[in-house]
């Protein structure tokens, strides 16, 4: 099978640079670096090993299977499983592989009451306003009593912020107050800050910070936030021109004939489409970089291709096209497509990552 032209090149030096930015914001905190969702689409093992070498204190994944793949790949750093065991049969994997469980539901505690093996390292998660996973804050005393009778080594308490990317939002202020009251005087490590919380809410910079998107070079905030200038994109998503065609004014381009040439012009056809992870919702005018110069999309994104108005750019088939990365933040494309950078990064096909890895050798 001929490999697709779209490739996602991963810069682990940029990843380590961004870890340094995290540490500058919270020099007294330990860093739990998120490598869930295949490291936000960047390749979990490669990124986890780079972050471990750069001094991340622990790494976070969603489930046991992802954690075991990292262990099999040689990762030795502490691994925190954010959803803990999803069924009782998974409990044995935690002490066996040196994994830390985040416990958030009564059934997990009940299952652990029947566990007769080696003790587990575990966190307790509380819902302070996210409305997702976690125990009710008013149960803290009861839960600590229950945990003391279980085969657990409690690592700390955590919660998750719902609106941290909106500086000044009173919901976040209320969550932080509630968690501070919950953790006061317990003598346990506390963790609340995600990337947005780390930057925008100093009160969230507690014993542990849990950063994800900013490690990969994208800001969690709306366009224009100064954080973006401090970060380096880790992914350069690229393809090539497969054709350059001359069109006349009035010619319609693409499915639905939604775009017509405003003048005689050269259109470049790029070998990338929504099958590769580029958003179909990106409208005409969304930028790509052709030979390092901005060129706007013309017409709808297809499954395997998209068209761009080359304007005055001198280009021929085979020339490189950058979809996002250095010089073109993923958040710019996400905003144009009505989504967020997280989604675009995690949608890039694994095949594109593999192709880029082969090209690096």
C-alpha positions in Angstrom: 0.0 0.0 0.0 1.3 3.4 -0.9 1.6 5.6 2.2 -0.5 8.7 2.4 1.3 12.0 1.8 0.1 13.6 5.1 2.6 13.4 7.9 2.8 14.6 11.4 6.4 15.4 12.5 6.9 15.4 16.2 9.6 17.6 17.9 10.4 16.1 21.3 12.8 19.0 21.9 9.8 21.3 21.7 7.9 19.0 24.1 10.7 19.3 26.7 10.9 23.1 26.2 7.1 23.3 27.0 7.7 21.2 30.1 10.1 23.9 31.1 7.4 26.5 30.6 5.2 24.5 33.0 7.9 24.5 35.6 8.4 28.2 35.3 4.7 28.8 36.2 4.8 26.4 39.2 8.4 25.9 40.3 7.4 24.5 43.7 5.0 21.9 42.3 5.5 18.5 40.9 4.3 17.8 37.4 2.0 15.1 36.3 2.4 15.2 32.5 -0.6 14.0 30.5 0.1 11.5 27.8 -3.5 10.3 27.5 -5.2 10.0 24.1 -1.9 8.8 22.6 -0.2 11.9 24.0 -2.9 14.2 22.4 -2.3 12.6 19.1 1.5 12.9 19.2 2.5 9.3 20.0 2.3 8.2 23.7 5.4 6.1 24.0 7.7 8.6 22.2 6.4 11.5 24.2 6.3 9.7 27.5 9.9 8.6 27.2 11.0 12.2 26.3 9.1 13.6 29.2 10.5 11.1 31.6 14.0 11.9 30.4 13.2 15.6 30.8 12.3 15.1 34.5 8.5 14.9 34.6 7.6 13.7 38.0 4.8 11.4 36.8 2.7 10.7 33.7 -1.0 10.4 33.3 -3.1 8.1 31.2 -6.8 7.3 31.2 -6.9 3.5 31.4 -4.9 0.4 32.4 -4.3 -0.7 28.9 -2.5 2.5 27.9 -0.4 2.4 31.0 0.7 -1.2 30.4 1.7 -0.4 26.8 4.0 2.3 28.2 5.5 -0.1 30.7 6.1 -2.6 27.9 7.8 0.2 26.0 10.3 0.7 28.8 8.8 3.6 30.7 9.8 3.6 34.4 8.3 6.8 35.7 5.3 6.8 38.0 2.1 6.3 36.0 -1.3 7.6 37.2 -4.4 6.0 35.7 -7.0 8.8 35.7 -10.1 6.6 35.7 -8.6 4.0 38.0 -9.7 0.3 37.6 -12.8 0.1 35.3 -13.6 -3.4 36.6 -12.5 -5.4 39.5 -10.4 -7.7 37.4 -8.0 -4.8 36.6 -7.0 -4.2 40.2 -4.2 -6.7 40.1 -2.4 -4.8 37.3 -1.9 -1.7 39.5 0.6 -3.1 42.0 2.1 -5.5 39.4 3.0 -2.7 37.0 3.6 0.0 39.7 0.5 2.1 38.6 -1.3 4.7 40.7 -5.1 4.5 40.7 -7.4 7.5 40.8 -10.5 6.4 42.7 -13.7 8.3 42.1 -16.6 5.9 42.8 -18.0 3.7 45.6 -17.9 0.6 43.5 -14.1 0.9 43.3 -13.8 1.1 47.1 -16.1 -1.9 47.5 -14.0 -3.9 45.0 -10.8 -3.0 46.9 -12.4 -4.2 50.2 -12.2 -7.7 48.8 -8.7 -7.3 47.4 -6.2 -9.6 49.1 -3.1 -8.8 47.1 -0.4 -6.2 47.4 -1.4 -2.7 48.4 -2.2 -0.1 45.7 -1.0 3.5 45.4 -4.1 5.6 44.9 -5.5 9.2 44.7 -9.1 10.2 45.7 -10.9 12.4 43.2 -13.6 14.9 44.2 -16.2 16.6 42.1 -16.1 20.3 43.1 -18.1 21.5 40.1 -17.1 19.6 37.0 -20.0 17.3 37.2 -18.1 14.4 35.8 -16.1 12.0 37.9 -15.4 12.3 41.6 -16.9 11.9 45.1 -18.9 14.6 46.7 -16.7 17.0 48.8 -18.8 16.6 51.9 -17.9 12.9 52.1 -14.2 13.6 52.7 -14.1 12.4 56.4 -16.1 9.3 55.7 -13.9 8.4 52.6 -10.7 8.9 54.5 -11.9 6.5 57.2 -12.9 3.9 54.5 -9.6 4.3 52.7 -7.6 3.8 56.0 -9.1 0.3 56.2 -8.3 -0.7 52.6 -5.0 -2.0 51.1 -4.1 1.5 49.8 -1.3 4.0 50.1 -3.0 7.3 49.6 -1.0 9.6 47.4 -3.2 12.7 47.6 -6.5 14.4 46.7 -7.5 15.9 43.4 -10.3 17.6 41.5 -10.7 19.0 38.0 -11.6 22.5 36.9 -14.5 23.1 34.5 -13.9 26.7 33.4 -10.2 27.4 34.0 -9.8 28.6 30.4 -12.0 31.6 31.2 -9.9 33.9 33.5 -12.0 35.5 36.2 -14.9 33.0 35.9 -16.6 32.8 39.4 -17.2 29.0 38.9 -13.5 28.4 39.0 -13.0 30.6 42.1 -15.8 28.6 43.8 -14.2 25.3 42.9 -10.8 26.4 44.3 -12.4 27.6 47.5 -14.3 24.3 47.9 -11.2 22.2 47.3 -9.1 24.3 49.6 -11.6 23.7 52.4 -11.7 20.0 51.6 -7.9 19.6 51.7 -7.1 21.9 54.6 -5.3 20.2 57.4 -5.3 16.8 55.9 -1.5 16.6 55.4 -2.0 15.1 51.9 -0.7 16.3 48.6 -3.2 18.2 46.6 -3.7 18.5 42.8 -6.1 20.7 40.9 -4.4 22.7 38.0 -4.7 21.7 34.4 -2.9 23.8 31.8 -5.4 26.6 32.0 -5.6 26.5 35.7 -1.8 26.6 36.0 -1.5 29.8 34.0 -4.6 31.7 34.9 -5.3 30.7 38.5 -2.3 31.0 40.8 -4.3 29.4 43.6 -4.5 26.2 41.6 -0.7 25.7 41.7 -0.7 23.2 44.5 1.6 20.2 45.3 0.9 18.7 41.8 -0.1 20.3 38.5 -1.6 18.2 35.8 -0.7 19.7 32.4 -1.7 18.4 28.9 -2.4 20.7 26.0 0.3 23.2 26.8 3.0 20.5 26.8 2.1 19.9 23.1 2.5 23.6 22.2 -1.1 24.7 22.1 -2.7 27.3 24.4 -5.9 26.3 26.2 -7.1 29.9 25.9 -8.8 31.8 23.2 -6.8 33.4 20.5 -4.5 36.3 21.6 -3.5 35.0 25.0 0.2 35.6 25.5 0.9 32.0 26.6 1.0 30.9 22.9 4.2 32.9 22.4 5.9 31.0 25.2 5.2 27.6 23.7 6.7 25.7 20.8 4.4 23.5 18.6 5.3 19.8 19.0 3.4 18.7 15.9 4.0 19.9 12.4 1.2 18.4 10.3 2.3 18.5 6.7 1.6 17.3 3.2 2.4 18.2 -0.4 0.9 19.7 -3.5 -0.2 17.0 -6.0 -1.3 19.5 -8.7 -1.3 23.2 -9.6 -4.1 24.1 -12.0 -5.1 27.4 -13.7 -8.7 28.4 -13.3 -10.7 31.2 -14.8 -12.8 33.8 -12.9 -16.2 32.3 -12.1 -15.1 28.7 -12.1 -16.6 26.7 -9.2 -14.4 24.6 -7.0 -15.1 21.5 -4.9 -18.2 19.7 -3.6 -21.4 21.8 -3.6 -19.7 24.4 -5.8 -19.7 26.7 -2.8 -16.6 28.7 -3.9 -16.0 30.5 -7.2 -12.8 31.9 -8.4 -12.9 35.7 -8.0 -10.3 36.1 -10.8 -8.1 34.0 -13.0 -5.9 32.2 -10.6 -3.7 29.2 -9.8 -5.2 26.6 -7.4 -3.0 24.1 -5.6 -4.4 20.7 -4.7 -3.0 19.4 -1.4 -2.9 15.7 -0.6 -4.7 15.8 2.7 -8.3 15.7 3.8 -10.7 14.8 6.5 -9.6 11.1 6.3 -6.2 12.3 7.5 -7.6 14.3 10.4 -7.9 17.7 8.8 -11.3 19.2 9.8 -14.0 19.1 7.1 -15.6 22.1 8.7 -12.7 24.4 7.9 -14.2 27.1 5.7 -12.8 28.8 2.6 -10.2 31.3 3.7 -8.6 29.1 6.4 -4.9 29.4 6.1 -2.2 26.8 5.2 1.5 27.4 4.5 2.7 26.7 1.0 6.5 27.0 0.8 6.2 28.9 4.1 3.7 31.4 2.8 0.0 31.7 3.8 -2.5 30.5 1.3 -6.3 30.3 1.9 -8.5 27.3 1.4 -10.8 27.4 -1.6 -14.0 25.4 -1.3 -14.9 22.4 0.8 -12.4 20.0 2.3 -12.6 16.6 0.6 -11.8 13.2 2.0 -8.3 13.1 0.6 -7.6 16.6 -0.7 -8.2 20.3 -0.3 -7.7 23.2 -2.7 -5.9 26.5 -1.9 -5.7 29.8 -3.7 -2.0 30.2 -4.4 -2.2 33.9 -5.2 1.3 35.1 -6.0 3.0 32.0 -4.5 5.3 30.3 -6.9 4.6 26.6 -6.5 4.8 23.3 -8.3 3.5 19.8 -7.5 5.6 18.2 -4.7 6.1 21.5 -2.8 5.5 21.2 1.0 2.3 22.4 2.6 2.0 22.9 6.4 -1.5 22.4 7.8 -0.5 23.5 11.3 2.6 23.8 13.5 5.5 26.2 13.4 4.2 29.5 12.0 0.5 28.4 12.0 -0.9 27.6 15.4 -3.3 24.7 15.5 -5.8 26.9 17.5 -6.1 29.2 14.4 -7.3 26.3 12.3 -9.5 25.0 15.1 -11.2 28.4 15.6 -11.9 28.7 11.9 -13.5 25.2 12.0 -15.5 25.9 15.1 -13.7 23.4 17.3 -10.7 23.3 19.7 -7.0 22.5 19.1 -7.4 19.4 21.4 -9.7 17.8 18.9 -7.6 18.5 15.8 -4.4 17.1 17.4 -6.0 13.9 18.6 -7.7 13.3 15.3 -4.5 13.0 13.3 -4.2 9.5 11.9 -1.7 7.2 13.5 -0.6 6.3 10.0 0.6 9.9 9.5 2.7 9.6 12.7 4.2 6.3 11.5 5.0 7.8 8.1 6.8 10.7 9.8 8.8 8.4 12.0 10.0 6.4 9.0 11.0 9.6 7.3 13.1 10.6 10.3 15.3 7.5 9.9 
